[in-house]
Amino acid sequence: MLPRSQRTRKGNEMGVGWIDRIYNNTDVEWQLQSVDDRNNGLVKKDGVRQFDLQDKQWHTLSPRTRYTAEWCGIPWYYNGIHNKNMSTDQQRVVEFFTSWRDSANWIYYVDSQTGAEIGRQQAPKDDFHCYMRFENDGNYIYIVNDAGNVTETLTQIYTEAKEWVKILLPVLAETLKGKAGG
């Protein structure tokens, strides 16, 4: 479990993660919620507004659907009130947020009921862009570029993500199965 005291933002050293695209490549409705005071996000499908996460309500991501997002930030953790949530049933929920720890910026995945850390993924220190994908074998956040040295960051993130995929995704898939069969 990630101690609440370690879920902090350290000065301006952390970059903001911007979700630019969301893909639900499953046959299951996924739900997304943003609990933040800024950068919640506007989600569109084929250029048409679908929902605004500013209302802090749950919103459905239809099966086999692709979305684009605007100003959809992965929140910096603060006092348990800045995070995004994903679920299939609003009962079993995974919170995700960024936080500074061990001299690095991380995207954390936490079980909302127990507070237990499910996994973490290293992210650039500067602002970065990413795609969020819901797949049958788990959920992915792919970091696609950043505001600094793109080539160096992509190499580092690829290595980190490769290991993260092997370790984290089976755990996320099991935790979040929900309607997808159990």
Residue pairs with C-beta under 8 A, 6 or more apart in sequence:
1 114
1 115
1 116
1 117
2 99
2 101
2 108
2 110
2 115
2 117
2 120
4 80
4 115
6 99
6 101
7 77
7 97
7 99
7 108
8 77
8 78
8 99
8 100
9 76
9 77
9 78
9 99
9 100
10 100
13 100
13 105
13 125
14 76
14 98
14 99
14 100
14 105
14 125
15 98
15 105
15 123
15 124
15 125
15 126
15 127
15 128
15 146
15 147
16 39
16 73
16 74
16 76
16 98
16 127
16 128
17 73
17 74
17 98
17 107
17 123
17 127
17 128
17 129
17 130
17 141
17 143
18 71
18 72
18 73
18 74
18 127
18 128
18 129
18 130
19 41
19 69
19 72
19 73
19 74
19 130
19 131
19 132
19 141
20 68
20 69
20 72
20 129
20 130
20 131
20 144
21 66
21 67
21 68
21 69
21 131
21 132
22 32
22 43
22 61
22 66
22 67
22 68
22 69
22 131
22 132
22 133
23 65
23 66
23 67
23 131
23 132
23 133
23 134
24 30
24 61
24 62
24 63
24 64
24 65
24 66
24 67
24 134
25 64
25 133
25 134
25 135
25 136
26 63
26 64
26 134
26 135
26 136
26 180
27 63
27 64
27 180
28 63
28 88
28 134
28 178
28 179
28 180
29 60
29 61
29 62
29 63
29 88
29 179
30 60
30 61
30 86
30 87
30 88
30 134
31 58
31 59
31 60
31 61
31 86
31 87
31 88
31 90
32 43
32 53
32 58
32 59
32 61
32 84
32 85
32 86
33 53
33 56
33 57
33 58
33 59
33 84
33 85
33 86
33 87
34 40
34 41
34 53
34 54
34 56
34 72
34 75
34 84
34 85
35 56
35 75
35 81
35 82
35 83
35 84
35 85
36 73
36 75
36 81
36 82
36 83
36 84
37 81
37 82
38 73
39 71
39 72
39 73
39 75
40 52
40 53
40 54
40 56
40 71
40 72
40 73
41 52
41 53
41 54
41 69
41 70
41 71
41 72
41 73
42 49
42 51
42 52
42 53
42 54
42 69
42 70
42 71
42 72
43 49
43 50
43 51
43 52
43 53
43 59
43 67
43 68
43 69
43 72
44 50
44 67
44 68
44 69
44 70
45 65
45 66
45 67
45 68
47 68
50 59
50 67
51 59
53 59
53 72
53 84
58 85
58 87
58 90
61 67
61 134
74 84
74 96
74 97
74 98
74 107
74 130
74 141
75 82
75 83
75 84
75 97
75 98
76 82
76 97
76 98
76 99
77 83
77 97
77 98
77 99
77 108
82 97
83 95
83 96
83 97
83 110
84 95
84 96
84 97
85 93
85 94
85 95
85 96
85 112
86 93
86 94
86 96
86 134
86 139
86 176
87 93
87 94
87 176
87 178
88 176
88 177
88 178
88 179
88 180
89 178
89 179
91 178
92 113
92 175
92 176
92 178
93 111
93 112
93 113
94 109
94 110
94 111
94 112
94 118
94 139
94 172
94 175
94 176
95 108
95 109
95 110
95 111
95 112
96 107
96 108
96 109
96 110
96 141
97 107
97 108
97 110
98 105
98 106
98 107
98 108
98 123
99 105
99 106
99 108
100 106
104 122
104 125
105 122
105 123
105 124
105 125
106 120
106 121
106 122
106 123
107 120
107 121
107 122
107 123
107 141
108 117
108 119
108 120
109 117
109 118
109 119
109 120
109 121
109 168
109 172
110 116
110 117
110 118
111 118
111 175
118 168
118 171
118 172
118 175
119 164
119 167
119 168
119 171
119 172
120 164
121 141
121 143
121 160
121 161
121 164
121 168
122 156
122 157
122 160
123 143
123 157
124 143
124 146
124 147
124 148
124 153
124 157
125 148
126 146
126 147
126 148
127 146
127 147
128 143
128 144
128 145
128 146
128 147
128 153
129 143
129 144
129 145
129 146
130 141
130 142
130 143
130 144
131 140
131 141
131 142
131 144
132 139
132 140
132 141
133 139
133 140
133 141
133 142
136 173
136 180
137 169
137 170
137 173
138 165
138 168
138 169
138 170
138 172
138 173
138 176
139 169
139 172
139 173
139 176
140 165
140 169
142 161
143 153
143 154
143 157
143 161
145 153
145 154
146 153
